[in-house]
Amino acid sequence: MMIEWAQMTPLKCWLYLIGPILEGLGILVILFPDALPGVTWAGRWLLRLANTLANAVDRFARIVHDIRIAGGTASAVAVTARGRIVIAPGQNATLEEKVKFLFDKHLEIDGALDALRERFEKFEKETARRFEQTGREVEAWTKEAIRGELERYRGGRISGSVLLFVGLVCSGFANFIK
């Protein structure tokens, strides 16, 4: 069916022209919200208006939303240096004293090795716990960054949707005009 422009009213002509233009512009704004900065501003205005209306409905219906607060973690590492004094049996010590001294040193070294082994196991567990916690924090940060970007582009998507809807309404209304 060919459109007979000469037989149409001026309103119908304008609606046939404006409708597809608004639809195309709406689709472009939805796909590329950064292309037109004014559209994102209008979208933010529409978003604030929608949030205001939603808050009014929430207050009227006494709806309480779940509020969660999450704290970040911090860690500190301290490095110290210790001096060391070597104590040895005198040169005039008897063989029994030297053996006793070596046996005591051996027990002391075993105790120090046990302490180091415990510290290493504790360090290993703490490191694994921190890696898991850091993984959770990175995941939460990533989700928050994605949510922020979606929030930033929400205005453009709303503006594009409004333009697309108005374009479809114009085209549809033009079909009903005689």
C-alpha positions as protocol buffer text, in pm:
chain_id: "A"
residue {
  index: 1
  type: MET
  ca { x: 0 y: 0 z: 0 }
}
residue {
  index: 2
  type: MET
  ca { x: 145 y: 333 z: -104 }
}
residue {
  index: 3
  type: ILE
  ca { x: 106 y: 629 z: 125 }
}
residue {
  index: 4
  type: GLU
  ca { x: -82 y: 908 z: -49 }
}
residue {
  index: 5
  type: TRP
  ca { x: 79 y: 1218 z: 104 }
}
residue {
  index: 6
  type: ALA
  ca { x: -144 y: 1458 z: -86 }
}
residue {
  index: 7
  type: GLN
  ca { x: -462 y: 1310 z: 59 }
}
residue {
  index: 8
  type: MET
  ca { x: -343 y: 1313 z: 423 }
}
residue {
  index: 9
  type: THR
  ca { x: -403 y: 1580 z: 680 }
}
residue {
  index: 10
  type: PRO
  ca { x: -97 y: 1776 z: 792 }
}
residue {
  index: 11
  type: LEU
  ca { x: -118 y: 1618 z: 1140 }
}
residue {
  index: 12
  type: LYS
  ca { x: -108 y: 1268 z: 995 }
}
residue {
  index: 13
  type: CYS
  ca { x: 190 y: 1363 z: 775 }
}
residue {
  index: 14
  type: TRP
  ca { x: 378 y: 1503 z: 1072 }
}
residue {
  index: 15
  type: LEU
  ca { x: 300 y: 1197 z: 1283 }
}
residue {
  index: 16
  type: TYR
  ca { x: 422 y: 965 z: 1005 }
}
residue {
  index: 17
  type: LEU
  ca { x: 744 y: 1166 z: 983 }
}
residue {
  index: 18
  type: ILE
  ca { x: 809 y: 1226 z: 1352 }
}
residue {
  index: 19
  type: GLY
  ca { x: 721 y: 872 z: 1470 }
}
residue {
  index: 20
  type: PRO
  ca { x: 1002 y: 681 z: 1293 }
}
residue {
  index: 21
  type: ILE
  ca { x: 1251 y: 960 z: 1364 }
}
residue {
  index: 22
  type: LEU
  ca { x: 1178 y: 941 z: 1737 }
}
residue {
  index: 23
  type: GLU
  ca { x: 1190 y: 559 z: 1726 }
}
residue {
  index: 24
  type: GLY
  ca { x: 1529 y: 562 z: 1556 }
}
residue {
  index: 25
  type: LEU
  ca { x: 1661 y: 828 z: 1793 }
}
residue {
  index: 26
  type: GLY
  ca { x: 1531 y: 626 z: 2090 }
}
residue {
  index: 27
  type: ILE
  ca { x: 1708 y: 313 z: 1968 }
}
residue {
  index: 28
  type: LEU
  ca { x: 2031 y: 506 z: 1914 }
}
residue {
  index: 29
  type: VAL
  ca { x: 2011 y: 659 z: 2262 }
}
residue {
  index: 30
  type: ILE
  ca { x: 1951 y: 317 z: 2416 }
}
residue {
  index: 31
  type: LEU
  ca { x: 2249 y: 171 z: 2228 }
}
residue {
  index: 32
  type: PHE
  ca { x: 2484 y: 470 z: 2265 }
}
residue {
  index: 33
  type: PRO
  ca { x: 2384 y: 674 z: 2573 }
}
residue {
  index: 34
  type: ASP
  ca { x: 2708 y: 876 z: 2574 }
}
residue {
  index: 35
  type: ALA
  ca { x: 2651 y: 1006 z: 2221 }
}
residue {
  index: 36
  type: LEU
  ca { x: 2418 y: 1286 z: 2335 }
}
residue {
  index: 37
  type: PRO
  ca { x: 2508 y: 1433 z: 2678 }
}
residue {
  index: 38
  type: GLY
  ca { x: 2181 y: 1624 z: 2700 }
}
residue {
  index: 39
  type: VAL
  ca { x: 1988 y: 1301 z: 2669 }
}
residue {
  index: 40
  type: THR
  ca { x: 2171 y: 1150 z: 2966 }
}
residue {
  index: 41
  type: TRP
  ca { x: 2091 y: 1466 z: 3163 }
}
residue {
  index: 42
  type: ALA
  ca { x: 1724 y: 1429 z: 3070 }
}
residue {
  index: 43
  type: GLY
  ca { x: 1747 y: 1063 z: 3163 }
}
residue {
  index: 44
  type: ARG
  ca { x: 1894 y: 1151 z: 3504 }
}
residue {
  index: 45
  type: TRP
  ca { x: 1611 y: 1399 z: 3552 }
}
residue {
  index: 46
  type: LEU
  ca { x: 1358 y: 1129 z: 3461 }
}
residue {
  index: 47
  type: LEU
  ca { x: 1538 y: 887 z: 3695 }
}
residue {
  index: 48
  type: ARG
  ca { x: 1521 y: 1136 z: 3984 }
}
residue {
  index: 49
  type: LEU
  ca { x: 1152 y: 1189 z: 3909 }
}
residue {
  index: 50
  type: ALA
  ca { x: 1092 y: 811 z: 3903 }
}
residue {
  index: 51
  type: ASN
  ca { x: 1288 y: 766 z: 4228 }
}
residue {
  index: 52
  type: THR
  ca { x: 1090 y: 1046 z: 4391 }
}
residue {
  index: 53
  type: LEU
  ca { x: 764 y: 881 z: 4288 }
}
residue {
  index: 54
  type: ALA
  ca { x: 887 y: 539 z: 4404 }
}
residue {
  index: 55
  type: ASN
  ca { x: 993 y: 685 z: 4741 }
}
residue {
  index: 56
  type: ALA
  ca { x: 655 y: 852 z: 4779 }
}
residue {
  index: 57
  type: VAL
  ca { x: 482 y: 520 z: 4711 }
}
residue {
  index: 58
  type: ASP
  ca { x: 717 y: 346 z: 4955 }
}
residue {
  index: 59
  type: ARG
  ca { x: 643 y: 602 z: 5227 }
}
residue {
  index: 60
  type: PHE
  ca { x: 271 y: 580 z: 5161 }
}
residue {
  index: 61
  type: ALA
  ca { x: 276 y: 198 z: 5167 }
}
residue {
  index: 62
  type: ARG
  ca { x: 531 y: 200 z: 5457 }
}
residue {
  index: 63
  type: ILE
  ca { x: 773 y: -23 z: 5270 }
}
residue {
  index: 64
  type: VAL
  ca { x: 1115 y: -51 z: 5434 }
}
residue {
  index: 65
  type: HIS
  ca { x: 1400 y: -159 z: 5210 }
}
residue {
  index: 66
  type: ASP
  ca { x: 1684 y: -373 z: 5339 }
}
residue {
  index: 67
  type: ILE
  ca { x: 1987 y: -158 z: 5414 }
}
residue {
  index: 68
  type: ARG
  ca { x: 2325 y: -331 z: 5435 }
}
residue {
  index: 69
  type: ILE
  ca { x: 2650 y: -173 z: 5536 }
}
residue {
  index: 70
  type: ALA
  ca { x: 2979 y: -349 z: 5465 }
}
residue {
  index: 71
  type: GLY
  ca { x: 3314 y: -238 z: 5601 }
}
residue {
  index: 72
  type: GLY
  ca { x: 3644 y: -281 z: 5426 }
}
residue {
  index: 73
  type: THR
  ca { x: 3945 y: -456 z: 5573 }
}
residue {
  index: 74
  type: ALA
  ca { x: 4292 y: -332 z: 5647 }
}
residue {
  index: 75
  type: SER
  ca { x: 4616 y: -511 z: 5717 }
}
residue {
  index: 76
  type: ALA
  ca { x: 4954 y: -408 z: 5848 }
}
residue {
  index: 77
  type: VAL
  ca { x: 5291 y: -575 z: 5830 }
}
residue {
  index: 78
  type: ALA
  ca { x: 5574 y: -489 z: 6068 }
}
residue {
  index: 79
  type: VAL
  ca { x: 5932 y: -597 z: 6014 }
}
residue {
  index: 80
  type: THR
  ca { x: 6186 y: -580 z: 6296 }
}
residue {
  index: 81
  type: ALA
  ca { x: 6548 y: -675 z: 6330 }
}
residue {
  index: 82
  type: ARG
  ca { x: 6683 y: -851 z: 6635 }
}
residue {
  index: 83
  type: GLY
  ca { x: 7036 y: -870 z: 6761 }
}
residue {
  index: 84
  type: ARG
  ca { x: 7180 y: -1206 z: 6856 }
}
residue {
  index: 85
  type: ILE
  ca { x: 7427 y: -1299 z: 7128 }
}
residue {
  index: 86
  type: VAL
  ca { x: 7610 y: -1631 z: 7104 }
}
residue {
  index: 87
  type: ILE
  ca { x: 7683 y: -1796 z: 7435 }
}
residue {
  index: 88
  type: ALA
  ca { x: 7927 y: -2089 z: 7434 }
}
residue {
  index: 89
  type: PRO
  ca { x: 8083 y: -2293 z: 7714 }
}
residue {
  index: 90
  type: GLY
  ca { x: 8422 y: -2174 z: 7822 }
}
residue {
  index: 91
  type: GLN
  ca { x: 8741 y: -2333 z: 7697 }
}
residue {
  index: 92
  type: ASN
  ca { x: 8810 y: -2473 z: 8040 }
}
residue {
  index: 93
  type: ALA
  ca { x: 8469 y: -2651 z: 8060 }
}
residue {
  index: 94
  type: THR
  ca { x: 8464 y: -3026 z: 8111 }
}
residue {
  index: 95
  type: LEU
  ca { x: 8336 y: -3266 z: 7848 }
}
residue {
  index: 96
  type: GLU
  ca { x: 8015 y: -3325 z: 8046 }
}
residue {
  index: 97
  type: GLU
  ca { x: 7948 y: -2951 z: 8061 }
}
residue {
  index: 98
  type: LYS
  ca { x: 8007 y: -2918 z: 7687 }
}
residue {
  index: 99
  type: VAL
  ca { x: 7771 y: -3214 z: 7614 }
}
residue {
  index: 100
  type: LYS
  ca { x: 7509 y: -3069 z: 7850 }
}
residue {
  index: 101
  type: PHE
  ca { x: 7546 y: -2730 z: 7681 }
}
residue {
  index: 102
  type: LEU
  ca { x: 7503 y: -2885 z: 7334 }
}
residue {
  index: 103
  type: PHE
  ca { x: 7206 y: -3092 z: 7453 }
}
residue {
  index: 104
  type: ASP
  ca { x: 7041 y: -2779 z: 7599 }
}
residue {
  index: 105
  type: LYS
  ca { x: 7109 y: -2588 z: 7276 }
}
residue {
  index: 106
  type: HIS
  ca { x: 6959 y: -2877 z: 7077 }
}
residue {
  index: 107
  type: LEU
  ca { x: 6642 y: -2864 z: 7290 }
}
residue {
  index: 108
  type: GLU
  ca { x: 6631 y: -2487 z: 7255 }
}
residue {
  index: 109
  type: ILE
  ca { x: 6666 y: -2513 z: 6875 }
}
residue {
  index: 110
  type: ASP
  ca { x: 6392 y: -2781 z: 6865 }
}
residue {
  index: 111
  type: GLY
  ca { x: 6167 y: -2547 z: 7064 }
}
residue {
  index: 112
  type: ALA
  ca { x: 6246 y: -2261 z: 6827 }
}
residue {
  index: 113
  type: LEU
  ca { x: 6177 y: -2485 z: 6525 }
}
residue {
  index: 114
  type: ASP
  ca { x: 5843 y: -2589 z: 6677 }
}
residue {
  index: 115
  type: ALA
  ca { x: 5757 y: -2223 z: 6734 }
}
residue {
  index: 116
  type: LEU
  ca { x: 5855 y: -2141 z: 6374 }
}
residue {
  index: 117
  type: ARG
  ca { x: 5649 y: -2435 z: 6248 }
}
residue {
  index: 118
  type: GLU
  ca { x: 5346 y: -2308 z: 6445 }
}
residue {
  index: 119
  type: ARG
  ca { x: 5400 y: -1956 z: 6314 }
}
residue {
  index: 120
  type: PHE
  ca { x: 5429 y: -2088 z: 5957 }
}
residue {
  index: 121
  type: GLU
  ca { x: 5106 y: -2289 z: 5990 }
}
residue {
  index: 122
  type: LYS
  ca { x: 4932 y: -1985 z: 6138 }
}
residue {
  index: 123
  type: PHE
  ca { x: 5072 y: -1768 z: 5857 }
}
residue {
  index: 124
  type: GLU
  ca { x: 4955 y: -2021 z: 5597 }
}
residue {
  index: 125
  type: LYS
  ca { x: 4601 y: -2024 z: 5739 }
}
residue {
  index: 126
  type: GLU
  ca { x: 4595 y: -1645 z: 5771 }
}
residue {
  index: 127
  type: THR
  ca { x: 4720 y: -1602 z: 5414 }
}
residue {
  index: 128
  type: ALA
  ca { x: 4454 y: -1838 z: 5279 }
}
residue {
  index: 129
  type: ARG
  ca { x: 4188 y: -1652 z: 5479 }
}
residue {
  index: 130
  type: ARG
  ca { x: 4312 y: -1315 z: 5347 }
}
residue {
  index: 131
  type: PHE
  ca { x: 4315 y: -1442 z: 4989 }
}
residue {
  index: 132
  type: GLU
  ca { x: 3954 y: -1558 z: 5027 }
}
residue {
  index: 133
  type: GLN
  ca { x: 3858 y: -1227 z: 5186 }
}
residue {
  index: 134
  type: THR
  ca { x: 4038 y: -1029 z: 4915 }
}
residue {
  index: 135
  type: GLY
  ca { x: 3862 y: -1238 z: 4650 }
}
residue {
  index: 136
  type: ARG
  ca { x: 3527 y: -1155 z: 4809 }
}
residue {
  index: 137
  type: GLU
  ca { x: 3621 y: -785 z: 4827 }
}
residue {
  index: 138
  type: VAL
  ca { x: 3728 y: -777 z: 4462 }
}
residue {
  index: 139
  type: GLU
  ca { x: 3407 y: -950 z: 4361 }
}
residue {
  index: 140
  type: ALA
  ca { x: 3202 y: -704 z: 4567 }
}
residue {
  index: 141
  type: TRP
  ca { x: 3396 y: -410 z: 4421 }
}
residue {
  index: 142
  type: THR
  ca { x: 3341 y: -543 z: 4068 }
}
residue {
  index: 143
  type: LYS
  ca { x: 2970 y: -585 z: 4130 }
}
residue {
  index: 144
  type: GLU
  ca { x: 2953 y: -233 z: 4274 }
}
residue {
  index: 145
  type: ALA
  ca { x: 3142 y: -90 z: 3975 }
}
residue {
  index: 146
  type: ILE
  ca { x: 2910 y: -267 z: 3731 }
}
residue {
  index: 147
  type: ARG
  ca { x: 2606 y: -149 z: 3927 }
}
residue {
  index: 148
  type: GLY
  ca { x: 2745 y: 206 z: 3924 }
}
residue {
  index: 149
  type: GLU
  ca { x: 2797 y: 199 z: 3548 }
}
residue {
  index: 150
  type: LEU
  ca { x: 2448 y: 58 z: 3493 }
}
residue {
  index: 151
  type: GLU
  ca { x: 2314 y: 333 z: 3718 }
}
residue {
  index: 152
  type: ARG
  ca { x: 2510 y: 592 z: 3522 }
}
residue {
  index: 153
  type: TYR
  ca { x: 2360 y: 478 z: 3192 }
}
residue {
  index: 154
  type: ARG
  ca { x: 2012 y: 421 z: 3330 }
}
residue {
  index: 155
  type: GLY
  ca { x: 1915 y: 780 z: 3245 }
}
residue {
  index: 156
  type: GLY
  ca { x: 2011 y: 732 z: 2881 }
}
residue {
  index: 157
  type: ARG
  ca { x: 1822 y: 405 z: 2863 }
}
residue {
  index: 158
  type: ILE
  ca { x: 1514 y: 565 z: 3017 }
}
residue {
  index: 159
  type: SER
  ca { x: 1534 y: 861 z: 2777 }
}
residue {
  index: 160
  type: GLY
  ca { x: 1577 y: 625 z: 2481 }
}
residue {
  index: 161
  type: SER
  ca { x: 1284 y: 415 z: 2595 }
}
residue {
  index: 162
  type: VAL
  ca { x: 1067 y: 725 z: 2630 }
}
residue {
  index: 163
  type: LEU
  ca { x: 1167 y: 843 z: 2280 }
}
residue {
  index: 164
  type: LEU
  ca { x: 1099 y: 497 z: 2136 }
}
residue {
  index: 165
  type: PHE
  ca { x: 760 y: 482 z: 2308 }
}
residue {
  index: 166
  type: VAL
  ca { x: 661 y: 831 z: 2191 }
}
residue {
  index: 167
  type: GLY
  ca { x: 770 y: 742 z: 1835 }
}
residue {
  index: 168
  type: LEU
  ca { x: 559 y: 426 z: 1841 }
}
residue {
  index: 169
  type: VAL
  ca { x: 262 y: 619 z: 1980 }
}
residue {
  index: 170
  type: CYS
  ca { x: 298 y: 879 z: 1702 }
}
residue {
  index: 171
  type: SER
  ca { x: 314 y: 610 z: 1433 }
}
residue {
  index: 172
  type: GLY
  ca { x: 23 y: 420 z: 1584 }
}
residue {
  index: 173
  type: PHE
  ca { x: -188 y: 732 z: 1625 }
}
residue {
  index: 174
  type: ALA
  ca { x: -117 y: 830 z: 1264 }
}
residue {
  index: 175
  type: ASN
  ca { x: -268 y: 498 z: 1149 }
}
residue {
  index: 176
  type: PHE
  ca { x: -597 y: 578 z: 1317 }
}
residue {
  index: 177
  type: ILE
  ca { x: -636 y: 927 z: 1170 }
}
residue {
  index: 178
  type: LYS
  ca { x: -843 y: 943 z: 852 }
}
